[in-house]
Amino acid sequence: MIKVTLPDGSSLEVEENSTVEDVAYEIGTGLGDDTKAGKINGELVSKEEAVSDGDEIEIVTPQSSEYIYVLRHSAAHVFAQALKRTYGDQVKLTIGPWTDEGFYYDIEGVELEESDFADIEEEMEKIVEEDLDIERITLSREEAEELYGENEYKLNILEDEASEGDEISFYKQGEFKDLCKGPHVDSTGEVEAFKLMEIAGAYWRGDEKNEMLTRVYGTAFPSEAELEDFIEKREEAEKRDHRKIGQEMDLFSVPEHAPGAPHYHRAGMIVRRELEEYIREKNKELGYEEVWTPELNKAELWKKTGHYEAFKEEGEMFCWDQNDTEYGLKPMNCANHSHIFDSGTRSYKDLPIKLSEFGTVNRNEQSGELSGLLRVRVLTQDDGHAYIRKDQIEEEIKAHLEKIIEMYDEFGFDVNFIMETKPAKAQGPDELWDEAETSLTNAMDEVVGDYEVKPEEGAFYGPKIGVEVEDAIGREWQLGTVQLDFVIPRNYGLKYQGKDNEEHYPVMIHRAILGSIERFMGVMIEHFAGEFPTWLAPEQVRILPVSDDNTEYAKEIKEGLKDFRVEIEDRSWTVGKKIQAAHDDKVPYMIIVGDDEEEASEISVRDRFENEDRGFMVKEFRESLEEEVEEKRLRPDFLK
C-alpha cells in the first residue's frame, strides 16, 4: 500500500500501482464516475496515470476549472480526425495541444485556407454525433513506428521520448489513433461547442531552422453559450488590436527591415514621452535618480552577474566576437547599474541608492513569436535598481507596491499580484532565498493582501512579484515586476561599509513599474481602444472652423490653448465630415466655430462621446482642460 495526499491535506491509503481514477473511486463512487483527469503534484495528467507514494492528488471533474483544458485537448483530436477523413494520408499531423484560449494543431501536406473550415467543422460535427469512445491504449515503439510510416514529425517525437521496448501512450477514437499522453474526455460526444478560428505559420519545434508548418487554431467550450461569449469578446479584442489602431492613428510601425524593433511616429512619440514623464515623477517620489548606460558592452560584464549564462544559454542575447573579444547588446540593465554603484566607496549611511533608467535592451526573440509592441526584440524598460540594507527591505518593497497600485489605478486597470518563488536554476545559498521570500511575503501580506503564488517561477537571482493587470474587456496581462536579489551583489562583488566598519553586500531591488514602454503601450492602446485619456492623447483638441472665413478666429483660439496639443482642421470639408474625421481619429475634444461663435467670442464644444454644447468662453474651457490633464482623468468630462 502507498499513501497519497488530497487537496484538504488529508492522507489516503491506496494500493500500489493505483491510477488517478482508482484514487477517485476510493474516495467515492460518484467522484470516480465523474473523473475526467487528475493533477499529480500540480501537473494535469490523464485519469489512467499511476500515482506514487507521497504524491499530492487532485481529481478533475466537469466542474473543475481544469476540465476546459481536457475538453480542448479532445477537440484537437476531433479536428485531426476530421482532417484525416477529409484529406486522407496527404496530411501529416505533428502536435495538437490545448492552450489558454482553445487548441491548435500543426500540420503539413495540405494547403488549408479559412474558407475550408466549414467543411472540416461539418466533419467534426459528424464525429461528435458518432459519440466515439476515447480510449487510452499502448503500442510498442515498433508498432508506433509502423503506424506513422513516413511521418517524420511523429517519428521524431518517438525518438526523443521513447526507448526501444517502451510502451507508448496513444489515444484511440474510432479509426483514429494519435500519439498522446492525454488527458482526454471519455467520448467525442462531449465536444459539443467548438469553432476553428484561424491559420498561421509555425516552425517545427519552434526552431526557425526547421520546416514551416501550417498551424490551425480552434477553440472549444462546454456549452454554446460560453462559445458565443468567447467569440463576442474575441471580436471586441480584434477591434482593439493595437497593431490596427497603431496604424490608423499613425502611432508606430514595425517595418520588415527591423523585425521586432518598433519605430515610433510623431503621434506615438507624444504618448511615449508622456508616459516617460509620468514615470519620472513616480521615480522622484520613490527617491530614484536617473542614469543612462550604453547598449553595447563586453560580454564579460554579464558573466559577473550571471546574466550571460542565463540569457546566452537560451539564445536570447545578441553576441559576437571582435578582435578576440566577445561583445553583446545588453539584455538587462542590472549589470550596468551595478557598475555605477561600484564606481565609488559606499557607506551604510548612503543607502538606499536608487538608480532609474529608460534603458533600451535587446532580446533575441524567435521571429514567429514577435507581435507588434507586445513581443519585440528591442524594448525600453522603465527600469530601476535600489541598493539597500537588509533592514530596509520591507519598507522599500511596501513603498514600491503602494506606488504600483496607485499608478495602475490612474490608468483604470485592476491589478493582481503574483509571488514567484525560487526556480530550479536559482543561484546563491538556500538561506538567502528563504530570507528574500520571507521579506517579500511580509510586504505583500501587509500591502496587497490577496495574491497568487507561483512556485519555481522567480528569476535566477531572486524571488519576484509579478504585476498582472486586467483590461477593459477582462483580459489579463503581466506588466511590471518587483524582484528582490541577494545574488547579483555577491556575483559582482558589490560592497558597502557598515555601521560596524565591516564590509557588507547590499541587497538589490529590481523593479519596472510599467515593465517595458512597448508592452505597456500595446496593452494600453487595446485597453482604451485608442481613445486615450486627454493627458495622453497625441492630439487633445481639434478646432473645426465652419467655413474658411472662420479660420483666423480658429487661430486665435489655438493661441489661447497653446499649452495643449491643438490642431486646426483647415480642409475645405463640411462640418459633418470634419466631425467624423475627428471622431475617427479619436480626438477627445472638438471646438466648433462659426459666425455665431466668432461674433460672440465664444466656442461650441463637442467631445468624442458625441456630447455637444455651446456658449463657452475659451478661458472657461482652458481652465477645465488644465484640471482634467493635471488630475489625469480617464475620460473627457468637460461636458459631463
C-alpha positions in Angstrom: 0.0 0.0 0.0 1.0 3.6 -0.6 -0.2 7.0 0.8 -1.3 10.0 -1.3 -2.3 13.5 -0.1 -5.6 15.0 -1.0 -6.3 18.8 -1.5 -7.7 19.2 2.0 -4.3 17.9 3.4 -5.6 14.5 4.4 -3.9 11.3 3.5 -5.4 8.3 1.7 -4.0 4.8 1.5 -4.4 3.0 -1.8 -2.9 0.0 -3.4 0.5 0.3 -5.2 0.1 1.0 -9.0 -3.3 2.7 -8.5 -4.3 5.3 -11.0 -5.8 8.7 -10.5 -9.2 7.1 -11.3 -8.6 4.4 -8.7 -7.9 7.2 -6.1 -11.2 8.9 -7.1 -13.2 5.7 -6.7 -11.5 5.1 -3.3 -12.9 8.5 -2.2 -16.3 7.8 -3.6 -18.2 6.0 -6.4 -19.8 9.3 -7.6 -16.5 11.0 -7.8 -15.0 8.0 -9.6 -17.8 8.1 -12.2 -17.3 11.9 -12.8 -13.5 11.7 -13.1 -12.1 13.1 -16.4 -8.5 13.6 -15.4 -6.3 14.4 -12.4 -3.4 16.5 -11.1 -0.4 14.8 -9.7 1.8 17.3 -7.8 0.2 20.1 -9.7 0.6 18.6 -13.2 -2.5 17.9 -15.2 -2.5 14.2 -16.2 -4.8 11.5 -17.6 -7.0 9.6 -15.2 -5.2 6.4 -16.2 -1.9 7.8 -14.8 -0.4 5.8 -12.0 0.2 7.5 -8.7 3.3 7.1 -6.4 3.8 7.1 -2.7 3.7 10.7 -1.3 2.0 12.3 -4.4 -0.4 15.2 -4.0 -3.5 14.3 -5.9 -6.4 16.4 -7.2 -9.4 14.9 -9.1 -10.6 16.8 -12.2 -14.3 16.5 -13.0 -16.5 18.6 -15.4 -16.9 21.1 -12.5 -13.2 21.7 -12.2 -11.5 24.7 -13.8 -9.0 22.4 -15.5 -11.8 20.5 -17.3 -11.8 23.0 -20.1 -8.2 22.0 -21.0 -9.1 18.3 -21.1 -12.1 19.2 -23.4 -10.0 21.3 -25.7 -7.3 18.6 -26.0 -10.0 16.2 -27.1 -11.3 18.8 -29.5 -7.9 19.0 -31.1 -8.1 15.2 -31.7 -11.6 15.6 -33.2 -10.2 18.2 -35.6 -7.2 15.9 -36.5 -9.6 13.0 -37.2 -11.8 15.2 -39.3 -8.8 16.4 -41.2 -7.6 12.9 -41.9 -11.1 11.9 -43.1 -11.3 14.9 -45.4 -7.8 14.9 -46.9 -6.5 11.4 -46.3 -2.9 10.4 -46.0 -1.6 13.6 -47.6 -2.0 15.2 -44.2 1.0 14.9 -41.8 -0.1 15.5 -38.2 2.5 16.8 -35.7 1.3 18.1 -32.4 -2.0 19.4 -31.1 -2.1 20.7 -27.5 -4.6 22.7 -25.6 -4.0 26.5 -25.0 -5.4 29.1 -22.7 -7.9 30.1 -25.4 -8.5 26.8 -27.1 -6.2 24.5 -29.0 -4.1 24.3 -32.1 -2.8 21.5 -34.4 0.4 21.8 -36.6 0.1 20.0 -39.9 2.0 19.6 -43.2 0.9 18.3 -46.6 -2.2 20.2 -47.4 -2.7 23.9 -48.2 -5.6 25.0 -46.0 -7.4 28.3 -46.1 -10.0 29.6 -43.7 -12.7 29.0 -46.4 -12.0 25.3 -45.8 -13.1 25.5 -42.2 -16.8 25.0 -42.9 -16.2 21.5 -44.5 -13.8 20.5 -41.7 -16.2 21.6 -39.0 -19.0 19.7 -40.7 -16.9 16.5 -40.4 -16.1 17.3 -36.8 -19.8 17.6 -36.1 -20.3 14.1 -37.5 -17.5 12.7 -35.3 -19.2 14.3 -32.2 -22.6 12.9 -33.2 -20.9 9.4 -33.5 -20.1 9.7 -29.8 -16.9 7.6 -30.2 -15.3 6.3 -27.1 -11.9 7.9 -26.5 -9.7 5.2 -25.1 -6.1 5.1 -23.9 -4.1 2.3 -25.5 -0.4 1.4 -25.6 1.7 0.4 -28.5 5.3 -0.8 -28.7 7.7 1.5 -30.2 7.9 -0.8 -33.2 4.2 -0.7 -33.7 4.2 3.1 -33.3 6.9 3.5 -36.0 5.0 1.2 -38.3 1.8 3.3 -37.8 3.5 6.6 -38.6 5.5 5.3 -41.6 6.7 8.4 -43.5 5.5 11.0 -40.9 9.0 12.2 -39.8 7.5 14.5 -37.2 5.8 11.8 -35.2 8.9 9.6 -35.6 11.0 12.5 -34.3 8.8 12.7 -31.2 9.1 8.9 -30.7 12.8 9.1 -31.0 13.0 11.9 -28.4 10.5 10.4 -25.9 10.7 6.6 -26.1 13.4 4.0 -26.0 13.4 0.5 -27.6 11.0 -1.7 -25.8 9.0 1.1 -24.3 5.2 1.1 -24.3 3.9 4.2 -26.0 0.7 6.0 -24.9 -1.9 6.6 -27.6 -5.5 7.7 -27.7 -8.0 6.0 -30.0 -11.4 7.2 -31.1 -13.0 5.1 -33.9 -10.5 4.6 -36.7 -8.2 7.4 -35.5 -5.2 6.9 -33.2 -2.8 9.7 -32.1 0.4 9.6 -30.1 -0.5 11.3 -26.9 -0.2 11.3 -23.1 -3.6 12.8 -22.5 -5.7 13.7 -20.7 -9.0 13.4 -22.7 -12.7 13.3 -22.1 -14.5 10.0 -22.3 -16.0 10.3 -25.8 -16.2 12.6 -28.8 -19.8 13.3 -27.8 -18.6 15.6 -25.1 -17.0 18.0 -27.6 -20.2 19.9 -28.5 -19.3 23.6 -28.7 -16.3 24.2 -30.9 -15.1 26.5 -33.7 -12.0 26.7 -35.9 -10.6 30.3 -35.7 -7.6 31.0 -37.9 -4.5 29.7 -39.7 -0.9 30.7 -39.0 2.6 29.5 -39.8 4.8 27.8 -37.1 8.2 26.3 -37.2 8.5 22.7 -36.2 9.7 22.6 -32.6 9.6 26.4 -32.6 13.0 26.5 -34.3 13.5 28.8 -37.3 16.0 26.3 -38.8 13.2 23.7 -39.1 10.3 23.4 -41.6 7.4 25.8 -41.6 4.2 24.1 -40.8 0.5 25.2 -41.0 -1.0 25.9 -37.6 -4.7 25.7 -37.3 -6.2 27.4 -34.2 -9.5 26.4 -32.8 -11.4 26.6 -29.5 -13.9 24.6 -27.6 -16.2 25.1 -24.6 -18.6 23.0 -22.5 -21.6 25.0 -23.9 -22.7 27.0 -26.9 -23.4 30.0 -24.7 -19.8 30.0 -23.4 -18.5 29.7 -27.0 -20.7 32.6 -28.2 -19.5 34.7 -25.3 -15.9 33.9 -26.2 -16.4 34.8 -29.9 -18.0 38.2 -28.9 -15.0 39.0 -26.7 -12.6 37.9 -29.4 -14.3 40.2 -32.0 -14.1 43.0 -29.5 -10.4 42.2 -29.0 -9.9 42.3 -32.8 -11.4 45.8 -32.9 -9.0 46.9 -30.2 -5.9 45.3 -31.8 -3.1 47.7 -31.1 -1.4 46.9 -34.4 -4.5 48.0 -36.3 -5.2 51.1 -34.1 -1.5 52.0 -34.2 -1.6 52.1 -38.0 -4.9 54.0 -38.1 -3.6 56.6 -35.6 -0.1 56.7 -37.1 1.4 55.8 -33.7 4.1 53.3 -34.7 5.3 50.8 -37.3 7.4 47.6 -37.2 8.9 47.5 -40.7 10.3 44.4 -42.4 13.8 45.9 -42.3 13.7 45.9 -38.4 11.7 42.9 -37.2 10.8 43.2 -33.6 12.1 46.8 -33.4 9.2 49.3 -33.3 9.5 52.7 -34.9 7.6 55.5 -33.0 6.0 58.0 -35.3 5.3 61.6 -34.2 1.9 60.8 -32.6 3.3 57.6 -30.9 6.3 59.5 -29.6 4.0 62.0 -27.9 2.3 59.2 -26.0 5.7 57.6 -25.1 7.1 60.9 -23.8 4.0 61.5 -21.7 4.5 58.0 -20.2 8.2 58.7 -19.5 7.5 62.0 -17.8 4.7 60.3 -15.8 7.2 57.6 -14.6 9.9 60.1 -13.9 7.5 61.8 -11.4 6.8 58.4 -9.8 10.5 57.7 -9.6 11.1 61.0 -8.0 8.5 60.2 -5.3 10.3 56.9 -4.7 13.7 58.6 -4.4 15.3 57.4 -7.7 18.0 59.3 -9.6 18.0 58.9 -13.4 21.1 57.5 -15.2 21.9 56.3 -18.7 24.0 53.3 -19.7 25.1 52.0 -23.1 23.6 49.1 -25.0 27.0 47.8 -26.2 29.2 46.1 -23.6 31.8 43.4 -23.4 30.2 40.1 -22.6 32.5 39.8 -19.6 30.2 42.3 -17.8 27.2 39.9 -17.8 29.4 37.0 -16.7 30.0 38.8 -13.5 26.3 39.0 -12.7 25.2 35.6 -14.1 23.1 37.1 -16.9 25.5 35.7 -19.6 24.9 32.1 -18.5 21.1 32.6 -18.2 20.5 34.5 -21.4 23.2 33.1 -23.7 22.1 29.5 -22.9 18.6 30.3 -24.1 19.9 32.1 -27.2 18.3 35.4 -26.1 21.5 37.5 -26.3 22.9 39.2 -29.3 26.7 38.4 -29.1 29.6 38.4 -31.4 33.4 38.3 -31.4 35.5 41.2 -32.4 39.3 41.4 -32.1 39.4 38.3 -29.9 36.8 39.8 -27.5 33.2 38.9 -27.2 30.7 41.8 -27.2 27.0 41.9 -26.8 23.9 44.1 -26.6 22.6 44.3 -23.1 19.6 42.1 -22.4 19.1 43.8 -19.0 20.2 46.9 -17.2 21.2 45.3 -13.9 24.9 44.9 -14.6 25.4 48.5 -15.9 23.7 49.9 -12.8 25.8 47.7 -10.6 28.9 49.2 -12.3 27.7 52.7 -11.3 27.1 51.6 -7.7 30.6 50.0 -7.7 32.3 53.2 -9.0 32.7 54.7 -5.6 33.1 53.8 -1.9 29.7 53.3 -0.3 28.7 53.6 3.4 25.6 52.3 5.2 24.6 56.0 5.5 24.4 56.3 1.7 21.9 53.5 1.3 19.4 53.3 -0.2 21.0 54.3 -3.6 18.3 54.1 -6.2 19.1 54.3 -10.0 16.5 54.5 -12.7 16.8 54.4 -16.4 14.7 54.2 -19.5 17.1 51.5 -20.6 16.9 50.0 -24.1 17.6 46.3 -24.1 17.8 43.7 -26.8 16.4 40.1 -26.7 16.8 37.6 -29.5 13.2 36.5 -29.6 12.0 34.0 -32.2 10.6 35.7 -35.2 7.4 33.6 -35.1 6.7 35.0 -31.6 7.0 38.7 -32.5 3.8 40.6 -32.2 3.5 44.4 -32.7 4.5 46.1 -29.4 3.6 43.1 -27.2 6.5 40.9 -28.2 9.6 42.7 -29.5 13.4 42.3 -29.8 14.2 45.9 -28.9 12.4 47.2 -25.8 12.8 50.1 -23.4 12.3 49.2 -19.7 11.3 51.8 -17.1 14.0 50.1 -15.1 15.2 50.8 -11.6 17.6 49.2 -9.2 17.7 50.1 -5.5 20.7 49.1 -3.5 19.6 48.8 0.1 20.5 47.3 3.5 18.7 44.2 4.8 16.9 46.3 7.5 15.4 48.5 4.7 13.9 45.6 2.6 10.3 45.5 3.8 9.9 49.3 4.0 11.2 49.7 0.4 9.1 46.8 -1.0 5.9 48.2 0.6 6.6 51.7 -0.9 7.1 50.2 -4.3 3.9 48.1 -4.1 1.9 51.2 -2.9 3.2 53.2 -5.8 2.3 50.5 -8.3 -1.2 50.2 -7.0 -1.6 54.0 -7.2 -0.2 54.1 -10.8 -2.3 51.4 -12.3 -5.4 52.8 -10.7 -4.8 56.0 -12.5 -4.9 54.1 -15.8 -8.1 52.3 -14.8 -6.5 48.9 -14.6 -7.5 46.3 -12.0 -4.3 44.8 -10.5 -3.4 41.3 -9.4 -0.1 40.4 -7.8 1.8 37.2 -8.2 4.5 35.9 -6.0 7.1 33.8 -8.0 9.4 31.8 -5.9 12.8 30.0 -6.2 13.3 28.4 -9.7 15.2 25.2 -10.4 18.2 27.2 -11.9 18.5 29.5 -8.9 21.9 30.8 -7.9 23.0 31.5 -4.3 22.6 29.7 -1.0 19.1 28.5 0.2 19.2 30.6 3.3 19.4 33.8 1.2 16.4 32.7 -0.8 14.4 31.9 2.3 15.2 35.3 3.7 14.3 37.1 0.4 11.0 35.2 0.1 10.0 35.9 3.7 10.6 39.6 3.2 8.6 39.8 0.1 5.8 37.7 1.6 5.6 40.1 4.7 5.4 43.1 2.5 2.8 41.5 0.2 0.7 40.4 3.2 0.6 44.0 4.6 0.1 46.0 1.4 -1.6 43.7 -1.1 -3.5 41.0 1.0 -4.7 38.6 -1.7 -2.2 37.4 -4.2 -1.3 34.3 -6.2 1.8 32.2 -5.5 3.6 30.6 -8.5 6.3 28.2 -7.2 9.6 28.0 -9.0 9.0 30.9 -11.4 11.3 33.5 -10.0 14.4 34.9 -11.6 17.7 33.0 -11.2 18.8 35.7 -8.8 15.8 36.2 -6.6 12.0 35.8 -6.0 9.8 38.1 -8.0 6.5 39.9 -7.6 4.7 40.0 -10.9 2.2 42.7 -11.6 -0.8 41.5 -13.7 -3.5 43.8 -14.9 -7.0 43.2 -16.2 -8.0 45.4 -19.1 -11.4 46.9 -20.2 -12.6 43.6 -21.7 -11.3 41.3 -18.9 -8.0 40.1 -20.5 -5.0 39.7 -18.1 -1.5 41.0 -18.9 1.6 40.7 -16.9 3.5 44.0 -17.0 5.6 45.4 -14.1 7.8 43.4 -11.7 9.5 43.9 -8.3 12.3 41.5 -7.6 14.5 41.0 -4.5 18.1 40.0 -5.2 20.8 38.8 -2.8 22.8 37.0 -5.5 24.0 39.6 -8.1 25.6 41.9 -5.5 27.7 38.8 -4.4 28.5 37.8 -8.0 29.6 41.3 -8.9 31.4 41.9 -5.6 29.4 45.0 -4.6 30.1 46.2 -1.0 29.3 48.9 1.4 30.9 49.8 4.7 28.5 49.0 7.6 28.0 50.7 10.9 30.4 48.1 12.4 33.1 49.2 9.9 32.9 45.8 8.2 32.2 45.3 4.5 28.7 44.0 3.7 26.8 43.1 0.5 23.9 45.3 -0.4 20.5 43.9 -1.3 19.2 44.8 -4.8 15.6 45.6 -5.7 15.0 45.2 -9.4 11.8 47.0 -10.4 10.0 48.1 -13.6 6.7 49.8 -12.9 5.4 49.7 -16.5 7.6 46.7 -17.4 8.5 47.9 -20.8 7.3 51.0 -22.7 6.5 48.9 -25.7 4.4 46.2 -24.0 2.6 48.8 -21.8 1.7 50.9 -24.8 0.4 47.9 -26.6 -1.8 46.9 -23.7 -2.8 50.5 -23.0 -3.9 51.0 -26.7 -6.1 47.9 -26.5 -7.4 48.8 -23.1 -8.6 52.3 -24.2 -9.3 51.1 -27.8 -7.1 54.1 -28.9 -9.3 56.5 -27.0 -6.6 57.8 -24.7 -7.3 60.0 -21.7 -6.9 63.6 -22.6 -3.5 63.9 -20.9 -2.1 61.1 -23.1 -3.9 61.8 -26.3 -1.5 62.8 -29.2 -4.0 65.4 -30.2 -6.1 66.8 -27.4 -8.3 69.3 -29.2 -9.2 69.8 -32.8 -10.7 73.2 -33.9 -13.2 72.9 -36.7 -14.0 76.2 -38.5 -17.4 76.1 -40.1 -16.0 77.9 -43.1 -12.7 79.3 -44.3 -14.0 82.7 -43.1 -13.7 81.4 -39.5 -10.0 80.2 -39.8 -8.5 83.4 -38.3 -10.8 83.1 -35.3 -9.7 79.4 -35.0 -6.1 80.5 -34.9 -6.9 82.9 -32.0 -8.5 80.1 -30.1 -5.5 77.8 -30.7 -3.2 80.6 -29.3 -5.4 80.7 -26.2 -4.8 76.9 -25.8 -1.1 76.9 -26.7 -0.2 74.8 -23.6 -2.2 71.9 -25.1 -1.8 69.8 -28.3 -4.3 71.6 -30.6 -4.7 71.3 -34.4 -7.0 73.2 -36.8 -8.9 71.3 -39.4 -8.4 73.6 -42.3 -9.5 71.3 -45.1 -12.5 72.6 -47.1 -14.9 70.0 -45.8 -18.4 70.2 -44.5 -18.6 70.5 -40.7 -20.2 67.0 -40.6 -17.2 65.5 -42.4 -14.8 67.3 -40.1 -16.6 66.0 -37.0 -16.5 62.5 -38.4 -12.8 62.7 -39.1 -12.0 63.9 -35.6 -14.2 61.2 -34.2 -12.3 58.6 -36.3 -9.0 60.0 -35.1 -10.2 59.6 -31.5 -9.6 63.2 -30.6 -11.0 63.9 -27.1 -12.4 67.4 -27.8 -13.6 69.3 -30.9 -14.2 73.0 -30.8 -16.6 74.1 -33.5 -16.5 77.8 -34.5 -18.8 79.6 -37.0 -20.0 83.1 -37.5 -22.3 83.0 -34.3 -19.4 81.8 -32.1 -17.0 84.3 -33.6 -19.4 87.2 -33.2 -20.0 86.3 -29.5 -16.3 85.5 -28.9 -17.4 82.1 -27.7 -16.9 78.4 -28.7 -19.0 75.3 -29.1 -17.5 72.2 -27.6 -18.1 68.6 -28.7 -16.4 65.5 -27.1 -15.8 62.1 -28.7 -18.8 60.7 -26.9 -21.0 63.0 -29.1 -21.9 65.3 -26.3 -22.1 68.9 -27.5 -22.9 72.3 -26.1 -22.3 75.9 -27.0 -21.8 79.3 -25.4 -18.4 78.7 -23.6 -15.6 81.1 -23.2 -12.1 79.9 -24.2 -10.8 80.7 -20.7 -13.5 78.5 -19.2 -12.6 75.6 -21.4 -8.9 76.1 -20.9 -9.2 76.0 -17.1 -11.3 72.9 -17.1 -8.8 71.2 -19.5 -5.9 72.1 -17.2 -7.7 70.4 -14.3 -8.5 67.3 -16.4 -4.9 66.9 -17.6 -3.4 67.7 -14.2 -5.6 65.1 -12.4 -5.1 62.6 -15.3 -8.8 61.8 -15.5 -9.6 58.8 -17.6 -12.4 60.3 -19.7 -13.0 63.7 -21.2 -15.5 65.3 -18.8 -15.9 69.0 -19.7 -19.5 68.3 -20.9 -20.4 65.8 -18.1 
